[in-house]
């Protein structure tokens, strides 16, 4: 371990920068999985299976939206490498994103993601997470 560099710093230094195309491809894969789980959730009768589908969909909606944001950042030669840096870069470069997308990101990043993706809460929280991913995929291409 070099002096002054912790594990996170070393990871940051050696991390390969992904380009816009890679982030978009990743986002599309996550969104496809999420939408398939969403359809299954709507058709499912068993509550336990619904919880599982909603949780998998939520996790994939989150990463679909995040990768679309990262695609836009990468297009502008900005790379976040962490949740904290991503939030900072989005704030500092707010003109790259619509107000609605920035607001949804803020809600999703702070509160909704954990409530839906890890505690399987339903209702408006799930729908807002889904809206975040779909809006990001429509706004950023």
LOSE-518112 format. One record per atom (N, C-alpha, C, O, CB): atom name; x, y, z; residue in three letters; residue number from 1. Coordinates in steps of 0.2 Angstrom, whole numbers. Atoms other than C-alpha are relative to their C-alpha. Glycine has a CB too. Example, Ala and Ser with C-alpha at 12.3 -4.5 7.8 and 13.67 -1.06 7.14 Angstrom:
> site u v w code pos
> N 4 -6 0 ALA 1
> CA 62 -22 39 ALA 1
> C 4 6 0 ALA 1
> O 9 5 3 ALA 1
> CB -5 0 6 ALA 1
> N -4 -6 -1 SER 2
> CA 68 -5 36 SER 2
> C -4 5 3 SER 2
> O -1 11 4 SER 2
> CB 2 2 -7 SER 2
This chain:
> site u v w code pos
> N 4 -6 0 UNK 1
> CA 0 0 0 UNK 1
> C 4 6 0 UNK 1
> O 8 7 5 UNK 1
> CB -5 0 6 UNK 1
> N -4 -6 1 UNK 2
> CA 8 16 -6 UNK 2
> C -3 5 6 UNK 2
> O -9 6 7 UNK 2
> CB -1 3 -6 UNK 2
> N 2 -5 -5 UNK 3
> CA 8 30 7 UNK 3
> C -5 5 -2 UNK 3
> O -4 8 -8 UNK 3
> CB 7 4 3 UNK 3
> N 5 -5 2 UNK 4
> CA -7 41 7 UNK 4
> C -6 -2 -4 UNK 4
> O -10 1 -5 UNK 4
> CB 3 6 -3 UNK 4
> N 5 3 4 UNK 5
> CA -17 29 -3 UNK 5
> C -4 -5 3 UNK 5
> O -1 -10 5 UNK 5
> CB 2 -2 -7 UNK 5
> N 4 5 -3 UNK 6
> CA -31 19 5 UNK 6
> C -3 -5 -6 UNK 6
> O -2 -3 -12 UNK 6
> CB -6 2 4 UNK 6
> N 3 4 5 UNK 7
> CA -40 5 -4 UNK 7
> C -4 3 -5 UNK 7
> O -4 2 -11 UNK 7
> CB -4 -6 3 UNK 7
> N 4 -4 5 UNK 8
> CA -53 17 -12 UNK 8
> C 4 4 -4 UNK 8
> O 2 4 -10 UNK 8
> CB -5 4 4 UNK 8
> N -4 -4 4 UNK 9
> CA -40 28 -18 UNK 9
> C 4 -4 -6 UNK 9
> O 4 -2 -11 UNK 9
> CB 6 4 4 UNK 9
> N -4 4 4 UNK 10
> CA -30 14 -26 UNK 10
> C -5 -2 -6 UNK 10
> O -4 -2 -12 UNK 10
> CB 3 -6 3 UNK 10
> N 5 2 4 UNK 11
> CA -46 8 -34 UNK 11
> C -2 6 -5 UNK 11
> O -2 5 -11 UNK 11
> CB -7 -2 4 UNK 11
> N 2 -6 4 UNK 12
> CA -50 26 -41 UNK 12
> C 6 1 -5 UNK 12
> O 4 2 -11 UNK 12
> CB 0 6 5 UNK 12
> N -6 -1 4 UNK 13
> CA -32 27 -48 UNK 13
> C 0 -5 -6 UNK 13
> O 1 -4 -12 UNK 13
> CB 6 0 4 UNK 13
> N 0 5 5 UNK 14
> CA -33 10 -57 UNK 14
> C -6 -2 -4 UNK 14
> O -6 -5 -9 UNK 14
> CB 3 -6 3 UNK 14
> N 6 1 3 UNK 15
> CA -51 10 -62 UNK 15
> C 0 2 -7 UNK 15
> O 2 7 -9 UNK 15
> CB -6 3 4 UNK 15
> N 1 -2 7 UNK 16
> CA -54 9 -81 UNK 16
> C -6 4 -1 UNK 16
> O -11 3 2 UNK 16
> CB -1 -7 -4 UNK 16
> N 6 -5 1 UNK 17
> CA -65 23 -87 UNK 17
> C -4 -3 -5 UNK 17
> O -2 -5 -11 UNK 17
> CB 3 7 -2 UNK 17
> N 4 3 5 UNK 18
> CA -80 16 -96 UNK 18
> C -3 6 -4 UNK 18
> O -4 12 -2 UNK 18
> CB -7 -3 4 UNK 18
> N 2 -5 4 UNK 19
> CA -86 26 -111 UNK 19
> C -8 0 0 UNK 19
> O -11 -5 3 UNK 19
> CB 2 -1 -7 UNK 19
> N 7 0 0 UNK 20
> CA -104 31 -115 UNK 20
> C -3 -6 -3 UNK 20
> O -8 -8 0 UNK 20
> CB -2 6 -4 UNK 20
> N 3 6 3 UNK 21
> CA -108 16 -126 UNK 21
> C 0 -5 5 UNK 21
> O -5 -9 5 UNK 21
> CB 4 -2 -6 UNK 21
> N 0 5 -4 UNK 22
> CA -103 4 -113 UNK 22
> C -6 1 6 UNK 22
> O -9 -4 7 UNK 22
> CB 7 -1 4 UNK 22
> N 5 -2 -5 UNK 23
> CA -114 13 -100 UNK 23
> C -7 -1 -3 UNK 23
> O -12 -4 1 UNK 23
> CB 1 7 3 UNK 23
> N 7 1 3 UNK 24
> CA -129 13 -112 UNK 24
> C -2 -7 -1 UNK 24
> O -7 -9 1 UNK 24
> CB 0 4 -7 UNK 24
> N 1 7 1 UNK 25
> CA -127 -5 -116 UNK 25
> C -2 -4 7 UNK 25
> O -6 -8 7 UNK 25
> CB 6 -4 -3 UNK 25
> N 1 2 -7 UNK 26
> CA -126 -9 -97 UNK 26
> C -7 2 2 UNK 26
> O -11 -2 5 UNK 26
> CB 5 2 5 UNK 26
> N 7 -3 -2 UNK 27
> CA -142 2 -94 UNK 27
> C -5 -4 -4 UNK 27
> O -10 -6 -1 UNK 27
> CB 0 7 -2 UNK 27
> N 6 4 4 UNK 28
> CA -152 -7 -108 UNK 28
> C -1 -7 3 UNK 28
> O -6 -9 3 UNK 28
> CB 2 0 -7 UNK 28
> N 1 7 -2 UNK 29
> CA -148 -24 -101 UNK 29
> C -4 0 7 UNK 29
> O -8 -4 8 UNK 29
> CB 7 -3 1 UNK 29
> N 3 0 -7 UNK 30
> CA -153 -19 -83 UNK 30
> C -8 2 -1 UNK 30
> O -12 -1 2 UNK 30
> CB 3 6 4 UNK 30
> N 7 -2 1 UNK 31
> CA -169 -10 -90 UNK 31
> C -4 -6 -3 UNK 31
> O -10 -7 -1 UNK 31
> CB 0 6 -5 UNK 31
> N 4 6 3 UNK 32
> CA -174 -26 -100 UNK 32
> C -1 -5 6 UNK 32
> O -7 -7 6 UNK 32
> CB 5 -3 -5 UNK 32
> N 1 5 -6 UNK 33
> CA -172 -37 -84 UNK 33
> C -6 3 4 UNK 33
> O -10 0 6 UNK 33
> CB 6 -1 4 UNK 33
> N 5 -3 -5 UNK 34
> CA -182 -24 -74 UNK 34
> C -7 0 -3 UNK 34
> O -12 -2 0 UNK 34
> CB 2 7 1 UNK 34
> N 7 0 3 UNK 35
> CA -196 -23 -87 UNK 35
> C -3 -7 0 UNK 35
> O -9 -8 1 UNK 35
> CB 1 3 -7 UNK 35
> N 2 7 0 UNK 36
> CA -197 -42 -88 UNK 36
> C -3 -2 7 UNK 36
> O -8 -5 7 UNK 36
> CB 5 -5 -2 UNK 36
> N 2 1 -7 UNK 37
> CA -198 -43 -69 UNK 37
> C -7 4 1 UNK 37
> O -11 1 5 UNK 37
> CB 5 2 5 UNK 37
> N 6 -4 -1 UNK 38
> CA -211 -29 -69 UNK 38
> C -6 -3 -3 UNK 38
> O -12 -4 0 UNK 38
> CB 1 7 -3 UNK 38
> N 5 4 4 UNK 39
> CA -222 -39 -82 UNK 39
> C -2 -6 4 UNK 39
> O -8 -7 5 UNK 39
> CB 2 -2 -7 UNK 39
> N 1 6 -4 UNK 40
> CA -220 -54 -71 UNK 40
> C -4 1 6 UNK 40
> O -9 -2 9 UNK 40
> CB 6 -4 1 UNK 40
> N 3 -2 -7 UNK 41
> CA -225 -45 -55 UNK 41
> C -7 2 -1 UNK 41
> O -11 0 3 UNK 41
> CB 4 7 2 UNK 41
> N 7 -2 1 UNK 42
> CA -241 -38 -63 UNK 42
> C -4 -7 -1 UNK 42
> O -10 -6 0 UNK 42
> CB 0 4 -6 UNK 42
> N 4 6 1 UNK 43
> CA -246 -56 -68 UNK 43
> C 0 -5 6 UNK 43
> O -5 -9 6 UNK 43
> CB 3 -3 -6 UNK 43
> N -1 5 -6 UNK 44
> CA -241 -65 -52 UNK 44
> C -5 0 5 UNK 44
> O -8 6 7 UNK 44
> CB 7 1 3 UNK 44
> N 5 0 -6 UNK 45
> CA -253 -71 -39 UNK 45
> C 3 -1 6 UNK 45
> O 0 2 11 UNK 45
> CB -5 -6 -2 UNK 45
> N -4 1 -6 UNK 46
> CA -241 -77 -26 UNK 46
> C 3 6 3 UNK 46
> O 7 9 -1 UNK 46
> CB 5 -6 -1 UNK 46
> N -3 -6 -3 UNK 47
> CA -237 -63 -14 UNK 47
> C 8 0 1 UNK 47
> O 11 5 0 UNK 47
> CB -3 2 6 UNK 47
> N -8 1 -1 UNK 48
> CA -219 -70 -10 UNK 48
> C 3 1 -7 UNK 48
> O 9 4 -7 UNK 48
> CB 1 -7 3 UNK 48
> N -3 -1 7 UNK 49
> CA -215 -71 -29 UNK 49
> C -1 7 -2 UNK 49
> O 4 10 -5 UNK 49
> CB -4 -5 -5 UNK 49
> N 1 -7 2 UNK 50
> CA -222 -53 -31 UNK 50
> C 5 4 3 UNK 50
> O 9 8 0 UNK 50
> CB -7 2 2 UNK 50
> N -5 -4 -3 UNK 51
> CA -210 -47 -18 UNK 51
> C 7 -1 -3 UNK 51
> O 11 3 -4 UNK 51
> CB 0 -2 8 UNK 51
> N -6 1 3 UNK 52
> CA -196 -56 -26 UNK 52
> C 1 4 -7 UNK 52
> O 6 6 -9 UNK 52
> CB 1 -8 -2 UNK 52
> N 0 -3 6 UNK 53
> CA -200 -49 -43 UNK 53
> C 1 7 0 UNK 53
> O 5 11 -3 UNK 53
> CB -7 -1 -4 UNK 53
> N -1 -8 -1 UNK 54
> CA -202 -31 -37 UNK 54
> C 7 1 3 UNK 54
> O 9 7 0 UNK 54
> CB -6 2 6 UNK 54
> N -6 -2 -2 UNK 55
> CA -186 -32 -28 UNK 55
> C 5 -1 -6 UNK 55
> O 10 4 -6 UNK 55
> CB 2 -5 6 UNK 55
> N -5 1 5 UNK 56
> CA -176 -39 -43 UNK 56
> C -1 6 -5 UNK 56
> O 3 9 -8 UNK 56
> CB -1 -6 -4 UNK 56
> N 1 -5 4 UNK 57
> CA -185 -26 -54 UNK 57
> C 3 7 2 UNK 57
> O 6 11 -1 UNK 57
> CB -8 1 -1 UNK 57
> N -2 -6 -3 UNK 58
> CA -181 -12 -42 UNK 58
> C 7 1 -1 UNK 58
> O 10 6 -2 UNK 58
> CB -2 1 7 UNK 58
> N -7 0 0 UNK 59
> CA -163 -16 -41 UNK 59
> C 3 1 -7 UNK 59
> O 7 5 -9 UNK 59
> CB 3 -7 2 UNK 59
> N -2 -1 7 UNK 60
> CA -162 -17 -60 UNK 60
> C -2 7 -3 UNK 60
> O 2 10 -7 UNK 60
> CB -2 -5 -5 UNK 60
> N 2 -6 2 UNK 61
> CA -172 -1 -63 UNK 61
> C 6 5 3 UNK 61
> O 8 10 -1 UNK 61
> CB -7 2 3 UNK 61
> N -4 -5 -3 UNK 62
> CA -160 8 -51 UNK 62
> C 7 0 -4 UNK 62
> O 9 6 -6 UNK 62
> CB 2 -2 7 UNK 62
> N -6 0 3 UNK 63
> CA -144 2 -60 UNK 63
> C -1 2 -8 UNK 63
> O 4 5 -11 UNK 63
> CB 3 -7 0 UNK 63
> N 1 -3 6 UNK 64
> CA -152 6 -77 UNK 64
> C 0 7 0 UNK 64
> O 4 10 -5 UNK 64
> CB -7 -3 -3 UNK 64
> N 0 -8 -1 UNK 65
> CA -155 24 -72 UNK 65
> C 7 2 1 UNK 65
> O 9 7 -2 UNK 65
> CB -5 2 5 UNK 65
> N -7 -3 -2 UNK 66
> CA -138 26 -64 UNK 66
> C 5 -1 -6 UNK 66
> O 9 4 -7 UNK 66
> CB 3 -5 6 UNK 66
> N -5 1 6 UNK 67
> CA -129 19 -80 UNK 67
> C -2 5 -5 UNK 67
> O 3 7 -9 UNK 67
> CB 0 -7 -2 UNK 67
> N 1 -5 5 UNK 68
> CA -138 31 -91 UNK 68
> C 2 7 3 UNK 68
> O 5 11 -2 UNK 68
> CB -8 1 -1 UNK 68
> N -3 -6 -3 UNK 69
> CA -133 45 -79 UNK 69
> C 8 0 -2 UNK 69
> O 11 5 -4 UNK 69
> CB -1 1 7 UNK 69
> N -7 0 1 UNK 70
> CA -115 39 -80 UNK 70
> C 2 0 -8 UNK 70
> O 7 3 -9 UNK 70
> CB 2 -7 3 UNK 70
> N -1 -1 7 UNK 71
> CA -117 38 -99 UNK 71
> C 1 7 -2 UNK 71
> O 5 9 -6 UNK 71
> CB -5 -4 -4 UNK 71
> N -1 -7 2 UNK 72
> CA -120 56 -100 UNK 72
> C 6 3 3 UNK 72
> O 9 8 0 UNK 72
> CB -7 4 3 UNK 72
> N -6 -3 -3 UNK 73
> CA -106 60 -88 UNK 73
> C 6 -2 -4 UNK 73
> O 10 2 -6 UNK 73
> CB 1 -2 7 UNK 73
> N -6 3 4 UNK 74
> CA -94 49 -98 UNK 74
> C 0 4 -7 UNK 74
> O 6 5 -9 UNK 74
> CB -1 -7 -1 UNK 74
> N 1 -4 6 UNK 75
> CA -100 58 -114 UNK 75
> C 4 7 1 UNK 75
> O 7 10 -4 UNK 75
> CB -7 1 -2 UNK 75
> N -3 -7 -1 UNK 76
> CA -93 74 -106 UNK 76
> C 7 -1 4 UNK 76
> O 9 3 7 UNK 76
> CB -5 4 5 UNK 76
> N -6 2 -3 UNK 77
> CA -77 65 -100 UNK 77
> C 0 1 8 UNK 77
> O 5 3 11 UNK 77
> CB 5 4 -3 UNK 77
> N 1 -1 -7 UNK 78
> CA -83 65 -82 UNK 78
> C -1 -8 3 UNK 78
> O -6 -11 0 UNK 78
> CB -6 4 3 UNK 78
> N 1 7 -3 UNK 79
> CA -82 48 -71 UNK 79
> C -1 1 7 UNK 79
> O 4 4 10 UNK 79
> CB 6 -4 -3 UNK 79
> N 1 -1 -7 UNK 80
> CA -89 46 -54 UNK 80
> C 3 -5 5 UNK 80
> O 6 -3 10 UNK 80
> CB -7 0 1 UNK 80
> N -3 5 -4 UNK 81
> CA -83 30 -47 UNK 81
> C -3 -2 6 UNK 81
> O -1 -7 9 UNK 81
> CB 7 1 1 UNK 81
> N 3 1 -6 UNK 82
> CA -94 31 -32 UNK 82
> C -7 4 0 UNK 82
> O -8 8 -4 UNK 82
> CB 4 2 6 UNK 82
> N 6 -3 -1 UNK 83
> CA -111 36 -26 UNK 83
> C 1 7 2 UNK 83
> O -3 12 -1 UNK 83
> CB -5 -4 5 UNK 83
> N -2 -6 -3 UNK 84
> CA -104 51 -17 UNK 84
> C 2 5 -6 UNK 84
> O 0 10 -7 UNK 84
> CB 5 0 5 UNK 84
> N -2 -4 6 UNK 85
> CA -95 57 -33 UNK 85
> C -5 1 -5 UNK 85
> O -5 7 -8 UNK 85
> CB 6 -3 -3 UNK 85
> N 5 -1 5 UNK 86
> CA -109 54 -44 UNK 86
> C -5 6 2 UNK 86
> O -7 10 -2 UNK 86
> CB -4 -7 -1 UNK 86
> N 5 -5 -2 UNK 87
> CA -121 65 -34 UNK 87
> C 3 7 0 UNK 87
> O 0 12 -3 UNK 87
> CB -2 -1 8 UNK 87
> N -3 -7 0 UNK 88
> CA -108 79 -33 UNK 88
> C 1 2 -8 UNK 88
> O 0 8 -9 UNK 88
> CB 7 -1 3 UNK 88
> N 0 -2 7 UNK 89
> CA -105 78 -52 UNK 89
> C -6 2 -3 UNK 89
> O -6 6 -8 UNK 89
> CB 3 -6 -4 UNK 89
> N 6 -1 3 UNK 90
> CA -123 78 -56 UNK 90
> C -2 7 2 UNK 90
> O -5 11 -2 UNK 90
> CB -6 -5 2 UNK 90
> N 1 -7 -2 UNK 91
> CA -125 94 -45 UNK 91
> C 4 5 -3 UNK 91
> O 2 10 -5 UNK 91
> CB 1 0 8 UNK 91
> N -4 -5 3 UNK 92
> CA -110 102 -52 UNK 92
> C -1 1 -8 UNK 92
> O 1 6 -11 UNK 92
> CB 7 -2 1 UNK 92
> N 1 0 7 UNK 93
> CA -115 98 -70 UNK 93
> C -8 -1 -1 UNK 93
> O -10 -4 -6 UNK 93
> CB 3 -6 -4 UNK 93
> N 7 1 0 UNK 94
> CA -134 100 -68 UNK 94
> C -3 2 -7 UNK 94
> O -8 -1 -8 UNK 94
> CB -3 5 5 UNK 94
> N 2 -1 6 UNK 95
> CA -136 107 -85 UNK 95
> C 0 -6 -5 UNK 95
> O -3 -5 -10 UNK 95
> CB 4 6 -3 UNK 95
> N 0 6 5 UNK 96
> CA -133 90 -93 UNK 96
> C -6 -4 1 UNK 96
> O -8 -8 -3 UNK 96
> CB 6 -4 2 UNK 96
> N 6 4 -2 UNK 97
> CA -149 83 -85 UNK 97
> C -6 5 1 UNK 97
> O -6 10 3 UNK 97
> CB 1 -4 6 UNK 97
> N 6 -4 -1 UNK 98
> CA -167 89 -85 UNK 98
> C -1 1 8 UNK 98
> O 1 -3 12 UNK 98
> CB -6 -4 -3 UNK 98
> N 2 -1 -7 UNK 99
> CA -174 96 -68 UNK 99
> C -3 -6 3 UNK 99
> O -2 -9 8 UNK 99
> CB -4 6 1 UNK 99
> N 4 6 -2 UNK 100
> CA -186 81 -67 UNK 100
> C 5 -6 2 UNK 100
> O 4 -9 7 UNK 100
> CB -5 -2 -5 UNK 100
> N -5 6 -1 UNK 101
> CA -172 68 -69 UNK 101
> C 5 1 6 UNK 101
> O 6 -3 10 UNK 101
> CB 4 -1 -6 UNK 101
> N -4 -1 -6 UNK 102
> CA -161 77 -56 UNK 102
> C -4 -1 6 UNK 102
> O -1 -4 11 UNK 102
> CB 3 7 -1 UNK 102
> N 4 1 -6 UNK 103
> CA -175 77 -44 UNK 103
> C -1 -7 2 UNK 103
> O -1 -9 8 UNK 103
> CB -7 4 0 UNK 103
> N 1 7 -1 UNK 104
> CA -179 59 -46 UNK 104
> C 6 -3 2 UNK 104
> O 6 -8 6 UNK 104
> CB -3 -3 -7 UNK 104
> N -6 3 -2 UNK 105
> CA -161 54 -45 UNK 105
> C 1 2 8 UNK 105
> O 3 -3 11 UNK 105
> CB 6 3 -4 UNK 105
> N -1 -2 -7 UNK 106
> CA -160 64 -28 UNK 106
> C -4 -4 4 UNK 106
> O -2 -7 9 UNK 106
> CB -1 7 1 UNK 106
> N 4 4 -4 UNK 107
> CA -175 55 -21 UNK 107
> C 2 -8 -1 UNK 107
> O 2 -11 5 UNK 107
> CB -7 0 -3 UNK 107
> N -2 7 1 UNK 108
> CA -170 38 -28 UNK 108
> C 7 -2 4 UNK 108
> O 7 -7 7 UNK 108
> CB 1 -2 -8 UNK 108
> N -7 2 -3 UNK 109
> CA -152 39 -22 UNK 109
> C 0 1 7 UNK 109
> O 3 -3 11 UNK 109
> CB 5 5 -3 UNK 109
> N 0 -1 -7 UNK 110
> CA -156 45 -5 UNK 110
> C -5 -5 4 UNK 110
> O -3 -8 9 UNK 110
> CB -2 7 2 UNK 110
> N 5 3 -4 UNK 111
> CA -172 36 0 UNK 111
> C -3 -6 -3 UNK 111
> O -4 -12 0 UNK 111
> CB -6 5 2 UNK 111
> N 4 6 3 UNK 112
> CA -181 25 -13 UNK 112
> C 3 -6 -1 UNK 112
> O 0 -11 0 UNK 112
> CB -3 3 -6 UNK 112
> N -4 6 2 UNK 113
> CA -168 13 -18 UNK 113
> C 0 -5 5 UNK 113
> O -2 -11 4 UNK 113
> CB 7 2 -2 UNK 113
> N 0 5 -6 UNK 114
> CA -166 5 -1 UNK 114
> C -6 -2 2 UNK 114
> O -7 -8 3 UNK 114
> CB 4 3 6 UNK 114
> N 7 2 -2 UNK 115
> CA -184 5 3 UNK 115
> C -3 -5 -5 UNK 115
> O -6 -10 -3 UNK 115
> CB -5 6 0 UNK 115
> N 3 5 5 UNK 116
> CA -189 -4 -13 UNK 116
> C 5 -6 -2 UNK 116
> O 3 -12 -1 UNK 116
> CB -2 4 -7 UNK 116
> N -5 6 2 UNK 117
> CA -173 -14 -18 UNK 117
> C 2 -4 5 UNK 117
> O 4 -10 4 UNK 117
> CB 5 4 -4 UNK 117
> N -2 4 -5 UNK 118
> CA -169 -20 -1 UNK 118
> C -5 -2 5 UNK 118
> O -4 -7 9 UNK 118
> CB 6 3 3 UNK 118
> N 5 1 -4 UNK 119
> CA -185 -19 9 UNK 119
> C -6 -2 -3 UNK 119
> O -11 -3 0 UNK 119
> CB -1 6 5 UNK 119
> N 6 2 4 UNK 120
> CA -197 -23 -5 UNK 120
> C -6 4 1 UNK 120
> O -12 1 0 UNK 120
> CB -1 -7 1 UNK 120
> N 6 -4 -1 UNK 121
> CA -209 -9 -1 UNK 121
> C -3 1 -7 UNK 121
> O 1 2 -12 UNK 121
> CB 2 7 3 UNK 121
> N 4 -1 6 UNK 122
> CA -222 -6 -14 UNK 122
> C -3 7 -1 UNK 122
> O -2 11 3 UNK 122
> CB -6 -6 -1 UNK 122
> N 4 -6 1 UNK 123
> CA -233 8 -21 UNK 123
> C 4 5 -4 UNK 123
> O 8 4 -8 UNK 123
> CB -2 2 7 UNK 123
> N -3 -6 4 UNK 124
> CA -227 25 -26 UNK 124
> C 8 0 0 UNK 124
> O 11 2 -5 UNK 124
> CB -2 6 4 UNK 124
> N -7 0 0 UNK 125
> CA -209 22 -21 UNK 125
> C 3 -5 -6 UNK 125
> O 7 -3 -9 UNK 125
> CB 3 -3 7 UNK 125
> N -1 5 5 UNK 126
> CA -208 7 -33 UNK 126
> C -1 4 -7 UNK 126
> O 4 4 -11 UNK 126
> CB -3 -6 0 UNK 126
> N 2 -3 6 UNK 127
> CA -216 17 -47 UNK 127
> C 5 6 -1 UNK 127
> O 6 8 -7 UNK 127
> CB -7 3 0 UNK 127
> N -5 -5 1 UNK 128
> CA -204 32 -44 UNK 128
> C 6 -2 -2 UNK 128
> O 10 1 -7 UNK 128
> CB 0 4 6 UNK 128
> N -7 3 2 UNK 129
> CA -189 21 -46 UNK 129
> C -1 -2 -7 UNK 129
> O 4 -1 -11 UNK 129
> CB 1 -6 5 UNK 129
> N 1 2 7 UNK 130
> CA -196 14 -62 UNK 130
> C 0 6 -4 UNK 130
> O 2 6 -10 UNK 130
> CB -7 -4 0 UNK 130
> N 0 -6 4 UNK 131
> CA -200 31 -68 UNK 131
> C 7 3 -1 UNK 131
> O 8 6 -7 UNK 131
> CB -5 6 3 UNK 131
> N -7 -3 0 UNK 132
> CA -182 37 -64 UNK 132
> C 4 -4 -6 UNK 132
> O 7 -1 -10 UNK 132
> CB 4 -1 6 UNK 132
> N -4 4 5 UNK 133
> CA -175 23 -75 UNK 133
> C -3 1 -7 UNK 133
> O 1 2 -12 UNK 133
> CB 0 -8 1 UNK 133
> N 3 -1 6 UNK 134
> CA -187 25 -89 UNK 134
> C 1 7 -3 UNK 134
> O 3 8 -9 UNK 134
> CB -8 -1 0 UNK 134
> N -1 -7 2 UNK 135
> CA -185 44 -90 UNK 135
> C 7 1 -2 UNK 135
> O 9 4 -7 UNK 135
> CB -2 5 6 UNK 135
> N -7 0 1 UNK 136
> CA -166 42 -89 UNK 136
> C 1 -3 -7 UNK 136
> O 5 0 -11 UNK 136
> CB 4 -3 5 UNK 136
> N -1 3 7 UNK 137
> CA -167 30 -104 UNK 137
> C -3 4 -6 UNK 137
> O 0 3 -11 UNK 137
> CB -2 -7 0 UNK 137
> N 3 -5 5 UNK 138
> CA -178 42 -114 UNK 138
> C 4 6 -1 UNK 138
> O 5 8 -7 UNK 138
> CB -7 1 2 UNK 138
> N -3 -6 0 UNK 139
> CA -168 57 -110 UNK 139
> C 7 0 -3 UNK 139
> O 10 4 -6 UNK 139
> CB 0 4 7 UNK 139
> N -7 1 2 UNK 140
> CA -151 50 -113 UNK 140
> C 1 -6 -4 UNK 140
> O -1 -11 -3 UNK 140
> CB 5 -1 7 UNK 140
> N 0 6 5 UNK 141
> CA -147 40 -128 UNK 141
> C 7 0 -3 UNK 141
> O 9 -4 -7 UNK 141
> CB -5 1 -6 UNK 141
